[in-house]
């Protein structure tokens, strides 16, 4: 993600392809960001791959995305979650993604026109016979037809709703507050130990050595 906007020479582009192949080795698919911004590069690595673009009504998409964007773009989130394992890298990821989006789409913030720009980009860089459009509301059947697999005998999953996103956000905030409390308490204890207990121990040790 960091290298992609800077890859201009033949060698840099080949190195980017090597990194993508290394990261995705053993996997059969990748979804969401940042992979969606690297479709042309991924098609160079996997020319036989197909691209399934989930799409929806632009108005409902923007309503949902604007809500997510409001939650995740707040200035304090990267600092609040920085001590949470794995989640703590979100701030760095967000900055890299902004640069990636500005390089690929000419903008670093998601707005109402982002969906159309992304879909137009896919039409421009993916061969027609490799590009498929999928409405999640249609369920298993069209997706399974694209993939050439049987339709599962289980309900089509539905998660990551507005409520799910809100709950996940609140859980992350709560976990971040707890982590900060632990870090600050640890720092306070370490300071107390260094300034109170340690000098006393050193002084006593010096006295014992002096007596000997």
TORPA-4810 file (N, C-alpha, C, O; in nm, 3 decimals):
<nodes>
NODE_1_0.083_-0.121_0.000_0.000_0.000_0.000_0.086_0.125_0.000_0.054_0.223_-0.067_X
NODE_2_0.195_0.122_0.075_0.284_0.237_0.080_0.363_0.252_-0.048_0.388_0.363_-0.094_X
NODE_3_0.404_0.138_-0.108_0.488_0.142_-0.227_0.412_0.180_-0.353_0.467_0.246_-0.441_X
NODE_4_0.285_0.138_-0.363_0.210_0.152_-0.489_0.214_0.292_-0.549_0.245_0.304_-0.668_X
NODE_5_0.184_0.398_-0.474_0.187_0.532_-0.535_0.327_0.577_-0.578_0.340_0.668_-0.659_X
NODE_6_0.430_0.513_-0.524_0.567_0.554_-0.554_0.632_0.469_-0.663_0.741_0.500_-0.711_X
NODE_7_0.564_0.361_-0.703_0.622_0.270_-0.802_0.609_0.328_-0.942_0.501_0.324_-1.002_X
NODE_8_0.717_0.382_-0.994_0.715_0.445_-1.126_0.806_0.374_-1.226_0.775_0.370_-1.345_X
NODE_9_0.916_0.319_-1.180_1.008_0.252_-1.271_0.963_0.108_-1.293_0.880_0.055_-1.218_X
NODE_10_1.018_0.046_-1.396_0.985_-0.094_-1.427_1.020_-0.184_-1.308_0.942_-0.271_-1.270_X
NODE_11_1.138_-0.162_-1.249_1.181_-0.243_-1.137_1.090_-0.228_-1.016_1.058_-0.326_-0.949_X
NODE_12_1.049_-0.104_-0.987_0.960_-0.079_-0.873_0.824_-0.145_-0.893_0.766_-0.201_-0.800_X
NODE_13_0.775_-0.139_-1.016_0.645_-0.201_-1.044_0.653_-0.354_-1.031_0.561_-0.417_-0.981_X
NODE_14_0.765_-0.411_-1.077_0.782_-0.555_-1.064_0.799_-0.595_-0.917_0.753_-0.701_-0.875_X
NODE_15_0.865_-0.509_-0.841_0.880_-0.537_-0.698_0.744_-0.531_-0.628_0.716_-0.611_-0.539_X
NODE_16_0.660_-0.437_-0.669_0.524_-0.428_-0.614_0.446_-0.554_-0.646_0.376_-0.607_-0.560_X
NODE_17_0.458_-0.604_-0.769_0.390_-0.727_-0.806_0.440_-0.844_-0.722_0.363_-0.930_-0.680_X
NODE_18_0.571_-0.846_-0.698_0.629_-0.952_-0.614_0.572_-0.946_-0.472_0.540_-1.050_-0.414_X
NODE_19_0.560_-0.826_-0.417_0.506_-0.811_-0.281_0.360_-0.856_-0.276_0.319_-0.923_-0.181_X
NODE_20_0.282_-0.819_-0.376_0.142_-0.861_-0.379_0.131_-1.013_-0.387_0.050_-1.074_-0.317_X
NODE_21_0.213_-1.074_-0.470_0.212_-1.220_-0.483_0.253_-1.286_-0.352_0.198_-1.389_-0.315_X
NODE_22_0.349_-1.227_-0.283_0.395_-1.284_-0.156_0.286_-1.275_-0.049_0.263_-1.371_0.025_X
NODE_23_0.221_-1.161_-0.041_0.116_-1.140_0.060_-0.003_-1.233_0.036_-0.063_-1.283_0.131_X
NODE_24_-0.037_-1.253_-0.090_-0.157_-1.331_-0.124_-0.129_-1.478_-0.151_-0.220_-1.553_-0.187_X
NODE_25_-0.006_-1.520_-0.136_0.030_-1.659_-0.160_-0.053_-1.752_-0.071_-0.053_-1.737_0.052_X
NODE_26_-0.122_-1.848_-0.133_-0.204_-1.943_-0.058_-0.350_-1.903_-0.046_-0.432_-1.983_-0.002_X
NODE_27_-0.384_-1.779_-0.086_-0.523_-1.733_-0.080_-0.588_-1.742_-0.217_-0.520_-1.741_-0.320_X
NODE_28_-0.719_-1.750_-0.218_-0.792_-1.758_-0.346_-0.869_-1.631_-0.375_-0.922_-1.615_-0.485_X
NODE_29_-0.876_-1.539_-0.278_-0.951_-1.416_-0.300_-0.906_-1.308_-0.202_-0.848_-1.339_-0.098_X
NODE_30_-0.932_-1.184_-0.237_-0.909_-1.073_-0.147_-1.023_-0.974_-0.164_-1.079_-0.960_-0.273_X
NODE_31_-1.058_-0.906_-0.058_-1.172_-0.814_-0.062_-1.136_-0.682_0.005_-1.041_-0.672_0.082_X
NODE_32_-1.216_-0.581_-0.027_-1.213_-0.452_0.043_-1.080_-0.380_0.023_-0.997_-0.419_-0.059_X
NODE_33_-1.063_-0.272_0.100_-0.942_-0.190_0.090_-0.827_-0.256_0.167_-0.851_-0.322_0.268_X
NODE_34_-0.702_-0.239_0.118_-0.662_-0.158_0.004_-0.663_-0.231_-0.130_-0.632_-0.172_-0.233_X
NODE_35_-0.700_-0.360_-0.129_-0.693_-0.438_-0.253_-0.778_-0.378_-0.365_-0.739_-0.383_-0.481_X
NODE_36_-0.894_-0.320_-0.329_-0.982_-0.266_-0.433_-0.917_-0.152_-0.510_-0.953_-0.126_-0.625_X
NODE_37_-0.821_-0.083_-0.446_-0.750_0.026_-0.515_-0.636_-0.024_-0.601_-0.579_0.051_-0.680_X
NODE_38_-0.603_-0.152_-0.587_-0.489_-0.208_-0.659_-0.532_-0.311_-0.764_-0.458_-0.404_-0.795_X
NODE_39_-0.652_-0.295_-0.817_-0.705_-0.391_-0.914_-0.614_-0.408_-1.036_-0.585_-0.522_-1.073_X
NODE_40_-0.567_-0.301_-1.100_-0.479_-0.322_-1.217_-0.352_-0.399_-1.182_-0.308_-0.485_-1.259_X
NODE_41_-0.293_-0.368_-1.068_-0.171_-0.435_-1.025_-0.198_-0.582_-0.994_-0.117_-0.669_-1.028_X
NODE_42_-0.311_-0.610_-0.931_-0.346_-0.748_-0.901_-0.376_-0.827_-1.029_-0.345_-0.946_-1.037_X
NODE_43_-0.434_-0.760_-1.127_-0.462_-0.828_-1.254_-0.333_-0.860_-1.329_-0.328_-0.957_-1.405_X
NODE_44_-0.230_-0.781_-1.307_-0.100_-0.812_-1.366_-0.041_-0.938_-1.305_0.020_-1.020_-1.374_X
NODE_45_-0.060_-0.954_-1.174_-0.007_-1.070_-1.103_-0.091_-1.194_-1.132_-0.038_-1.303_-1.149_X
NODE_46_-0.225_-1.175_-1.138_-0.317_-1.287_-1.158_-0.407_-1.258_-1.279_-0.523_-1.222_-1.262_X
NODE_47_-0.354_-1.272_-1.400_-0.430_-1.236_-1.521_-0.555_-1.320_-1.543_-0.644_-1.278_-1.615_X
NODE_48_-0.563_-1.438_-1.483_-0.680_-1.523_-1.500_-0.787_-1.499_-1.393_-0.893_-1.561_-1.395_X
NODE_49_-0.758_-1.409_-1.301_-0.852_-1.383_-1.192_-0.976_-1.310_-1.243_-0.971_-1.240_-1.344_X
NODE_50_-1.086_-1.327_-1.173_-1.207_-1.250_-1.203_-1.226_-1.146_-1.094_-1.180_-1.162_-0.981_X
NODE_51_-1.295_-1.040_-1.128_-1.325_-0.932_-1.034_-1.475_-0.927_-1.014_-1.551_-0.905_-1.109_X
NODE_52_-1.518_-0.946_-0.891_-1.660_-0.937_-0.857_-1.680_-0.807_-0.782_-1.631_-0.790_-0.670_X
NODE_53_-1.752_-0.715_-0.843_-1.776_-0.584_-0.782_-1.915_-0.581_-0.720_-2.015_-0.590_-0.790_X
NODE_54_-1.918_-0.570_-0.588_-2.049_-0.555_-0.523_-2.095_-0.411_-0.542_-2.018_-0.317_-0.521_X
NODE_55_-2.218_-0.396_-0.582_-2.270_-0.263_-0.611_-2.408_-0.247_-0.549_-2.470_-0.345_-0.508_X
NODE_56_-2.455_-0.125_-0.545_-2.586_-0.097_-0.486_-2.631_0.042_-0.529_-2.560_0.113_-0.599_X
NODE_57_-2.752_0.078_-0.487_-2.803_0.211_-0.517_-2.710_0.317_-0.459_-2.678_0.312_-0.340_X
NODE_58_-2.665_0.413_-0.541_-2.568_0.513_-0.493_-2.614_0.589_-0.369_-2.534_0.621_-0.281_X
NODE_59_-2.744_0.618_-0.363_-2.794_0.695_-0.249_-2.784_0.617_-0.119_-2.739_0.670_-0.017_X
NODE_60_-2.824_0.489_-0.122_-2.816_0.407_0.000_-2.671_0.376_0.034_-2.634_0.367_0.151_X
NODE_61_-2.587_0.361_-0.070_-2.444_0.338_-0.046_-2.384_0.457_0.028_-2.311_0.439_0.126_X
NODE_62_-2.414_0.577_-0.018_-2.356_0.695_0.045_-2.408_0.713_0.188_-2.333_0.755_0.276_X
NODE_63_-2.533_0.682_0.210_-2.587_0.692_0.346_-2.511_0.601_0.441_-2.477_0.641_0.553_X
NODE_64_-2.486_0.479_0.397_-2.413_0.383_0.479_-2.266_0.422_0.494_-2.212_0.420_0.604_X
NODE_65_-2.202_0.458_0.383_-2.060_0.490_0.386_-2.034_0.619_0.463_-1.933_0.629_0.533_X
NODE_66_-2.123_0.715_0.452_-2.105_0.840_0.525_-2.110_0.816_0.675_-2.037_0.879_0.751_X
NODE_67_-2.195_0.724_0.717_-2.203_0.689_0.859_-2.072_0.626_0.906_-2.018_0.663_1.010_X
NODE_68_-2.020_0.530_0.827_-1.893_0.466_0.860_-1.779_0.567_0.858_-1.692_0.566_0.945_X
NODE_69_-1.781_0.653_0.759_-1.675_0.753_0.745_-1.675_0.848_0.865_-1.569_0.887_0.914_X
NODE_70_-1.795_0.884_0.912_-1.807_0.972_1.028_-1.746_0.907_1.152_-1.680_0.973_1.232_X
NODE_71_-1.770_0.776_1.167_-1.716_0.705_1.283_-1.564_0.695_1.277_-1.496_0.721_1.377_X
NODE_72_-1.511_0.656_1.162_-1.370_0.619_1.152_-1.275_0.734_1.120_-1.154_0.719_1.134_X
NODE_73_-1.330_0.848_1.078_-1.241_0.958_1.039_-1.218_1.058_1.151_-1.148_1.158_1.130_X
NODE_74_-1.273_1.034_1.269_-1.251_1.124_1.381_-1.102_1.126_1.417_-1.035_1.023_1.411_X
NODE_75_-1.052_1.244_1.454_-0.908_1.261_1.474_-0.852_1.177_1.587_-0.735_1.138_1.584_X
NODE_76_-0.935_1.149_1.688_-0.882_1.084_1.808_-0.876_0.931_1.798_-0.808_0.868_1.879_X
NODE_77_-0.945_0.871_1.701_-0.953_0.725_1.694_-0.814_0.659_1.684_-0.788_0.564_1.758_X
NODE_78_-0.724_0.705_1.595_-0.593_0.639_1.588_-0.517_0.639_1.721_-0.449_0.542_1.754_X
NODE_79_-0.531_0.748_1.797_-0.462_0.756_1.926_-0.531_0.670_2.031_-0.467_0.609_2.116_X
NODE_80_-0.663_0.667_2.024_-0.738_0.591_2.124_-0.713_0.442_2.114_-0.705_0.374_2.216_X
NODE_81_-0.699_0.389_1.991_-0.686_0.244_1.973_-0.541_0.199_1.955_-0.516_0.082_1.927_X
NODE_82_-0.446_0.290_1.972_-0.307_0.259_1.937_-0.246_0.148_2.022_-0.148_0.086_1.979_X
NODE_83_-0.300_0.120_2.140_-0.245_0.015_2.225_-0.319_-0.117_2.210_-0.279_-0.216_2.272_X
NODE_84_-0.425_-0.121_2.129_-0.500_-0.245_2.111_-0.425_-0.333_2.010_-0.395_-0.286_1.900_X
NODE_85_-0.394_-0.458_2.045_-0.323_-0.547_1.951_-0.392_-0.554_1.816_-0.515_-0.568_1.809_X
NODE_86_-0.317_-0.545_1.709_-0.361_-0.550_1.570_-0.439_-0.424_1.530_-0.409_-0.365_1.426_X
NODE_87_-0.536_-0.384_1.610_-0.617_-0.265_1.577_-0.532_-0.139_1.587_-0.562_-0.038_1.523_X
NODE_88_-0.426_-0.143_1.667_-0.345_-0.026_1.692_-0.279_0.033_1.569_-0.241_0.150_1.570_X
NODE_89_-0.266_-0.044_1.462_-0.203_0.006_1.341_-0.301_0.083_1.252_-0.265_0.126_1.142_X
NODE_90_-0.425_0.101_1.299_-0.526_0.166_1.216_-0.484_0.306_1.172_-0.505_0.343_1.056_X
NODE_91_-0.425_0.384_1.263_-0.387_0.520_1.227_-0.289_0.523_1.112_-0.304_0.602_1.019_X
NODE_92_-0.187_0.436_1.118_-0.088_0.429_1.010_-0.153_0.380_0.882_-0.124_0.432_0.774_X
NODE_93_-0.241_0.279_0.893_-0.311_0.227_0.775_-0.394_0.336_0.710_-0.396_0.348_0.587_X
NODE_94_-0.463_0.417_0.791_-0.549_0.522_0.737_-0.470_0.624_0.658_-0.514_0.668_0.551_X
NODE_95_-0.353_0.663_0.709_-0.271_0.761_0.637_-0.221_0.704_0.505_-0.219_0.774_0.404_X
NODE_96_-0.180_0.578_0.505_-0.134_0.515_0.381_-0.249_0.504_0.280_-0.230_0.525_0.161_X
NODE_97_-0.369_0.472_0.330_-0.483_0.457_0.240_-0.522_0.592_0.178_-0.563_0.597_0.063_X
NODE_98_-0.510_0.699_0.254_-0.538_0.832_0.199_-0.448_0.861_0.080_-0.494_0.912_-0.023_X
NODE_99_-0.319_0.829_0.095_-0.224_0.852_-0.015_-0.257_0.762_-0.133_-0.246_0.803_-0.249_X
NODE_100_-0.296_0.638_-0.103_-0.331_0.544_-0.210_-0.454_0.591_-0.286_-0.457_0.585_-0.409_X
NODE_101_-0.555_0.638_-0.214_-0.678_0.685_-0.277_-0.653_0.813_-0.358_-0.711_0.830_-0.466_X
NODE_102_-0.569_0.900_-0.308_-0.538_1.023_-0.381_-0.463_0.990_-0.510_-0.485_1.054_-0.613_X
NODE_103_-0.376_0.891_-0.504_-0.302_0.848_-0.623_-0.394_0.780_-0.725_-0.381_0.805_-0.845_X
NODE_104_-0.485_0.696_-0.679_-0.568_0.618_-0.769_-0.690_0.693_-0.820_-0.726_0.683_-0.937_X
NODE_105_-0.755_0.770_-0.731_-0.882_0.835_-0.767_-0.874_0.987_-0.766_-0.971_1.054_-0.803_X
NODE_106_-0.761_1.042_-0.725_-0.749_1.187_-0.720_-0.816_1.248_-0.600_-0.841_1.369_-0.599_X
NODE_107_-0.845_1.169_-0.498_-0.910_1.220_-0.377_-0.871_1.130_-0.260_-0.846_1.011_-0.279_X
NODE_108_-0.867_1.187_-0.141_-0.830_1.106_-0.026_-0.946_1.087_0.071_-0.933_1.013_0.169_X
NODE_109_-1.059_1.152_0.045_-1.176_1.137_0.129_-1.290_1.075_0.048_-1.313_1.113_-0.066_X
NODE_110_-1.359_0.982_0.107_-1.474_0.920_0.042_-1.589_1.020_0.039_-1.621_1.082_0.140_X
NODE_111_-1.650_1.035_-0.078_-1.763_1.126_-0.091_-1.870_1.062_-0.179_-1.857_0.946_-0.218_X
NODE_112_-1.974_1.135_-0.210_-2.087_1.078_-0.284_-2.048_1.026_-0.422_-2.111_0.933_-0.472_X
NODE_113_-1.946_1.084_-0.482_-1.908_1.042_-0.617_-1.805_0.931_-0.621_-1.768_0.884_-0.729_X
NODE_114_-1.758_0.887_-0.505_-1.652_0.786_-0.501_-1.696_0.653_-0.562_-1.618_0.589_-0.633_X
NODE_115_-1.818_0.612_-0.535_-1.866_0.483_-0.588_-1.862_0.483_-0.741_-1.814_0.387_-0.801_X
NODE_116_-1.911_0.589_-0.803_-1.912_0.597_-0.949_-1.770_0.599_-1.004_-1.741_0.533_-1.104_X
NODE_117_-1.680_0.675_-0.939_-1.542_0.681_-0.987_-1.475_0.543_-0.977_-1.401_0.503_-1.066_X
NODE_118_-1.504_0.473_-0.867_-1.445_0.340_-0.851_-1.500_0.244_-0.956_-1.422_0.168_-1.016_X
NODE_119_-1.630_0.245_-0.980_-1.688_0.153_-1.078_-1.642_0.187_-1.220_-1.619_0.097_-1.300_X
NODE_120_-1.629_0.316_-1.251_-1.576_0.355_-1.383_-1.432_0.309_-1.399_-1.390_0.267_-1.507_X
NODE_121_-1.356_0.316_-1.289_-1.217_0.270_-1.293_-1.211_0.121_-1.321_-1.127_0.076_-1.399_X
NODE_122_-1.298_0.043_-1.258_-1.299_-0.101_-1.281_-1.332_-0.132_-1.427_-1.270_-0.219_-1.487_X
NODE_123_-1.428_-0.063_-1.482_-1.465_-0.086_-1.622_-1.349_-0.054_-1.716_-1.335_-0.114_-1.823_X
NODE_124_-1.264_0.041_-1.674_-1.153_0.083_-1.760_-1.034_-0.012_-1.752_-0.959_-0.024_-1.849_X
NODE_125_-1.015_-0.079_-1.639_-0.892_-0.157_-1.620_-0.913_-0.309_-1.619_-0.816_-0.384_-1.628_X
NODE_126_-1.038_-0.354_-1.608_-1.063_-0.498_-1.604_-1.130_-0.542_-1.735_-1.228_-0.481_-1.777_X
NODE_127_-1.078_-0.646_-1.800_-1.143_-0.696_-1.922_-1.290_-0.730_-1.896_-1.325_-0.777_-1.788_X
NODE_128_-1.375_-0.705_-1.996_-1.519_-0.725_-1.978_-1.554_-0.867_-1.936_-1.647_-0.888_-1.857_X
NODE_129_-1.481_-0.963_-1.988_-1.513_-1.103_-1.955_-1.464_-1.143_-1.816_-1.491_-1.254_-1.770_X
NODE_130_-1.392_-1.052_-1.748_-1.342_-1.080_-1.614_-1.415_-1.002_-1.506_-1.395_-1.025_-1.387_X
NODE_131_-1.499_-0.909_-1.548_-1.565_-0.819_-1.453_-1.712_-0.858_-1.436_-1.787_-0.866_-1.534_X
NODE_132_-1.753_-0.881_-1.311_-1.891_-0.919_-1.280_-1.947_-0.826_-1.173_-1.877_-0.786_-1.080_X
NODE_133_-2.075_-0.794_-1.188_-2.142_-0.706_-1.092_-2.238_-0.788_-1.007_-2.313_-0.872_-1.059_X
NODE_134_-2.235_-0.763_-0.879_-2.314_-0.844_-0.786_-2.386_-0.754_-0.685_-2.323_-0.673_-0.617_X
NODE_135_-2.518_-0.770_-0.677_-2.599_-0.702_-0.577_-2.618_-0.799_-0.460_-2.679_-0.904_-0.475_X
NODE_136_-2.568_-0.763_-0.346_-2.575_-0.851_-0.229_-2.719_-0.886_-0.195_-2.746_-0.995_-0.145_X
NODE_137_-2.811_-0.795_-0.220_-2.951_-0.818_-0.188_-3.010_-0.936_-0.265_-3.116_-0.987_-0.227_X
NODE_138_-2.943_-0.980_-0.372_-2.994_-1.091_-0.453_-2.958_-1.228_-0.395_-3.009_-1.330_-0.442_X
NODE_139_-2.871_-1.231_-0.295_-2.841_-1.357_-0.228_-2.740_-1.445_-0.300_-2.659_-1.398_-0.380_X
NODE_140_-2.747_-1.575_-0.269_-2.646_-1.671_-0.315_-2.643_-1.694_-0.466_-2.535_-1.698_-0.525_X
NODE_141_-2.760_-1.708_-0.527_-2.767_-1.764_-0.663_-2.680_-1.691_-0.766_-2.600_-1.757_-0.833_X
NODE_142_-2.692_-1.558_-0.782_-2.607_-1.493_-0.884_-2.458_-1.501_-0.851_-2.375_-1.511_-0.941_X
NODE_143_-2.425_-1.497_-0.724_-2.285_-1.508_-0.685_-2.230_-1.646_-0.718_-2.119_-1.659_-0.769_X
NODE_144_-2.308_-1.749_-0.689_-2.264_-1.886_-0.717_-2.255_-1.911_-0.867_-2.170_-1.989_-0.912_X
NODE_145_-2.341_-1.848_-0.945_-2.334_-1.860_-1.091_-2.204_-1.800_-1.143_-2.141_-1.855_-1.233_X
NODE_146_-2.165_-1.687_-1.087_-2.039_-1.624_-1.127_-1.921_-1.715_-1.097_-1.830_-1.729_-1.178_X
NODE_147_-1.923_-1.776_-0.978_-1.812_-1.858_-0.932_-1.817_-2.002_-0.984_-1.719_-2.076_-0.976_X
NODE_148_-1.933_-2.040_-1.038_-1.948_-2.175_-1.089_-1.949_-2.281_-0.980_-1.891_-2.388_-0.995_X
NODE_149_-2.015_-2.249_-0.869_-2.023_-2.343_-0.756_-2.169_-2.362_-0.717_-2.253_-2.278_-0.750_X
NODE_150_-2.202_-2.472_-0.648_-2.341_-2.496_-0.607_-2.388_-2.392_-0.506_-2.308_-2.334_-0.432_X
NODE_151_-2.517_-2.369_-0.504_-2.576_-2.277_-0.407_-2.581_-2.345_-0.270_-2.639_-2.453_-0.259_X
NODE_152_-2.523_-2.287_-0.166_-2.522_-2.350_-0.034_-2.663_-2.363_0.023_-2.751_-2.281_-0.005_X
NODE_153_-2.682_-2.466_0.102_-2.811_-2.489_0.165_-2.816_-2.422_0.302_-2.857_-2.483_0.401_X
NODE_154_-2.772_-2.298_0.307_-2.775_-2.218_0.430_-2.818_-2.076_0.393_-2.800_-2.034_0.279_X
NODE_155_-2.876_-2.002_0.488_-2.918_-1.865_0.458_-2.800_-1.777_0.419_-2.689_-1.794_0.470_X
NODE_156_-2.824_-1.684_0.331_-2.721_-1.589_0.291_-2.687_-1.501_0.412_-2.778_-1.445_0.473_X
NODE_157_-2.558_-1.489_0.447_-2.522_-1.414_0.569_-2.551_-1.265_0.556_-2.542_-1.208_0.448_X
NODE_158_-2.585_-1.207_0.666_-2.608_-1.062_0.669_-2.544_-1.007_0.796_-2.595_-1.028_0.906_X
NODE_159_-2.435_-0.937_0.781_-2.371_-0.873_0.896_-2.312_-0.740_0.852_-2.332_-0.696_0.739_X
NODE_160_-2.241_-0.677_0.943_-2.184_-0.545_0.917_-2.292_-0.442_0.887_-2.272_-0.351_0.806_X
NODE_161_-2.406_-0.456_0.953_-2.513_-0.358_0.938_-2.474_-0.230_1.011_-2.370_-0.223_1.076_X
NODE_162_-2.559_-0.129_0.999_-2.534_-0.003_1.068_-2.520_-0.025_1.219_-2.433_0.033_1.285_X
NODE_163_-2.608_-0.111_1.272_-2.604_-0.141_1.416_-2.476_-0.215_1.452_-2.413_-0.186_1.554_X
NODE_164_-2.437_-0.313_1.368_-2.313_-0.387_1.392_-2.192_-0.293_1.392_-2.105_-0.303_1.477_X
NODE_165_-2.190_-0.203_1.296_-2.078_-0.110_1.286_-2.072_-0.020_1.408_-1.964_0.005_1.462_X
NODE_166_-2.187_0.028_1.453_-2.191_0.113_1.571_-2.144_0.039_1.695_-2.070_0.094_1.777_X
NODE_167_-2.188_-0.086_1.709_-2.147_-0.167_1.825_-1.997_-0.194_1.823_-1.930_-0.186_1.927_X
NODE_168_-1.944_-0.227_1.704_-1.800_-0.252_1.691_-1.719_-0.128_1.726_-1.616_-0.136_1.792_X
NODE_169_-1.767_-0.014_1.681_-1.700_0.114_1.711_-1.698_0.140_1.862_-1.595_0.176_1.918_X
NODE_170_-1.813_0.120_1.926_-1.820_0.144_2.071_-1.731_0.045_2.148_-1.669_0.081_2.248_X
NODE_171_-1.726_-0.079_2.101_-1.639_-0.178_2.166_-1.491_-0.139_2.152_-1.413_-0.155_2.245_X
NODE_172_-1.455_-0.087_2.034_-1.317_-0.043_2.013_-1.282_0.075_2.103_-1.173_0.082_2.158_X
NODE_173_-1.377_0.167_2.116_-1.355_0.283_2.204_-1.336_0.237_2.348_-1.245_0.283_2.417_X
NODE_174_-1.422_0.146_2.394_-1.412_0.094_2.531_-1.280_0.021_2.553_-1.213_0.040_2.655_X
NODE_175_-1.242_-0.062_2.455_-1.115_-0.135_2.466_-0.996_-0.038_2.467_-0.899_-0.059_2.539_X
NODE_176_-1.006_0.067_2.387_-0.899_0.167_2.384_-0.884_0.238_2.516_-0.772_0.262_2.562_X
NODE_177_-0.996_0.272_2.578_-0.991_0.340_2.709_-0.928_0.248_2.813_-0.846_0.293_2.894_X
NODE_178_-0.966_0.120_2.812_-0.908_0.024_2.906_-0.758_0.010_2.884_-0.680_0.010_2.980_X
NODE_179_-0.716_-0.001_2.757_-0.573_-0.014_2.728_-0.496_0.109_2.775_-0.388_0.096_2.833_X
NODE_180_-0.551_0.227_2.750_-0.484_0.349_2.796_-0.474_0.353_2.948_-0.373_0.396_3.003_X
NODE_181_-0.581_0.307_3.017_-0.578_0.304_3.163_-0.466_0.212_3.213_-0.394_0.246_3.307_X
NODE_182_-0.453_0.096_3.148_-0.347_0.001_3.187_-0.209_0.061_3.161_-0.120_0.050_3.244_X
NODE_183_-0.192_0.123_3.045_-0.063_0.183_3.010_-0.027_0.295_3.108_0.087_0.302_3.155_X
NODE_184_-0.123_0.381_3.138_-0.095_0.493_3.228_-0.068_0.445_3.371_0.020_0.498_3.439_X
NODE_185_-0.144_0.345_3.415_-0.117_0.288_3.548_0.021_0.224_3.553_0.094_0.237_3.652_X
NODE_186_0.058_0.153_3.445_0.190_0.093_3.438_0.300_0.198_3.441_0.402_0.181_3.508_X
NODE_187_0.278_0.308_3.368_0.377_0.416_3.366_0.388_0.482_3.503_0.497_0.515_3.548_X
NODE_188_0.274_0.500_3.569_0.274_0.560_3.703_0.348_0.471_3.802_0.426_0.518_3.884_X
NODE_189_0.322_0.339_3.794_0.390_0.246_3.884_0.541_0.245_3.858_0.621_0.245_3.952_X
NODE_190_0.578_0.244_3.730_0.720_0.244_3.696_0.788_0.370_3.748_0.901_0.364_3.798_X
NODE_191_0.721_0.485_3.736_0.777_0.611_3.786_0.793_0.607_3.937_0.895_0.648_3.992_X
NODE_192_0.689_0.558_4.004_0.695_0.547_4.151_0.809_0.454_4.193_0.882_0.484_4.287_X
NODE_193_0.822_0.343_4.123_0.928_0.248_4.158_1.066_0.310_4.138_1.154_0.294_4.223_X
NODE_194_1.085_0.380_4.026_1.215_0.439_3.995_1.252_0.548_4.094_1.367_0.558_4.136_X
NODE_195_1.154_0.630_4.131_1.184_0.745_4.216_1.175_0.716_4.365_1.227_0.792_4.446_X
NODE_196_1.109_0.605_4.402_1.089_0.577_4.545_1.159_0.449_4.590_1.244_0.453_4.679_X
NODE_197_1.124_0.338_4.530_1.176_0.209_4.574_1.321_0.188_4.531_1.404_0.146_4.611_X
NODE_198_1.352_0.217_4.408_1.486_0.189_4.354_1.596_0.266_4.428_1.697_0.205_4.463_X
NODE_199_1.582_0.396_4.452_1.688_0.467_4.524_1.711_0.410_4.664_1.825_0.401_4.710_X
NODE_200_1.601_0.372_4.732_1.615_0.314_4.866_1.692_0.184_4.862_1.780_0.159_4.944_X
NODE_201_1.658_0.099_4.764_1.728_-0.028_4.749_1.874_-0.009_4.717_1.959_-0.080_4.771_X
NODE_202_1.905_0.085_4.630_2.044_0.113_4.593_2.121_0.165_4.714_2.236_0.128_4.737_X
NODE_203_2.055_0.251_4.791_2.119_0.308_4.910_2.151_0.200_5.013_2.260_0.199_5.070_X
NODE_204_2.056_0.110_5.036_2.080_0.001_5.130_2.191_-0.092_5.083_2.274_-0.136_5.162_X
NODE_205_2.192_-0.120_4.955_2.298_-0.205_4.900_2.434_-0.140_4.918_2.532_-0.207_4.948_X
NODE_206_2.439_-0.008_4.898_2.566_0.063_4.916_2.613_0.057_5.060_2.732_0.042_5.088_X
NODE_207_2.516_0.070_5.155_2.550_0.063_5.296_2.607_-0.075_5.333_2.706_-0.086_5.406_X
NODE_208_2.545_-0.180_5.281_2.592_-0.316_5.309_2.732_-0.336_5.256_2.817_-0.394_5.324_X
NODE_209_2.757_-0.290_5.136_2.890_-0.303_5.076_2.994_-0.224_5.155_3.108_-0.266_5.171_X
NODE_210_2.950_-0.106_5.204_3.043_-0.023_5.279_3.083_-0.090_5.411_3.197_-0.081_5.454_X
NODE_211_2.987_-0.158_5.474_3.015_-0.228_5.600_3.111_-0.345_5.579_3.191_-0.378_5.666_X
NODE_212_3.101_-0.406_5.461_3.188_-0.519_5.434_3.330_-0.472_5.406_3.418_-0.554_5.380_X
</nodes>
